[in-house]
């Protein structure tokens, strides 16, 4: 499943809505997606959203759509 992960770039700075970024990640479950991001980055995860087929189709239309791959 593809997840959209909303995050702040650092855990050291107080979260501000203006700094929220997102990435797309393929994982088996929400728990696995969260674990991958937490182990591979210093991001402060705000929200994980599993994308339905329709939502994924919509997101893929964005020029910024790219699935992020981390070392496992």
N, C-alpha and C positions, 0 to 999 in steps of 0.2 A: 504494500500500500504506500502511496505517496502522502507525506505529511508536509504541511506548511508550518514552519517554526518561526514564531515571532520572538525577537530577542533584543536585549540591549547589548551593545558591543563589549561591555565590561561590567564585572561584578563590583568593581571598586568605586564606581560613580553612581550617585543616586539616579534611579530611572526617571526619564522624561519622555513623554509621548513623542516628542519631536525626534528623538534618537532611536525610536523603534525601527528595527530592520527585520527582514525575513529571508528565509532560505527554504528550499525544497529538499526533502530527504526521503529516500526509500528505506522502509524498515518493515518488519513483520508486525509490530505493534507500537502503540504509543509509548509504552514503557521502554521498549528497545530504542526508539527514536530519541527519547529523552536521555537515555543512558549514553548513546553514541555522542550526542552533542555535548553533554557534560564532561565526558572523558576526553574529548578531542579539542575542546575550546575553553575559553574563559568567559563565554557568553552567559548573560543572565536571562534564562528562558522565561518569557512572559506567558506564552500560550502555545500549545500544539494543536493543530487542526488536521484531522484525517480528511483527505479530499475525496469526495464522491466522484464517480465518473464524470458527471456533468460539471462539477466544480473544477476538476482537473482539466477538462476540455477548455473551460473558460480561462483558467490560469495559463495554459499553454499558448494562448493567443498573445500574451504579453511578451514584448521583446526582451524582458528581463528574466524570463523563465529559464531556469537551468537547475538540474538536479545536482546537489552538492554531494560529492563522494568523499568519505573520510577513510583513513587507514584503519583497518580493524585489528 
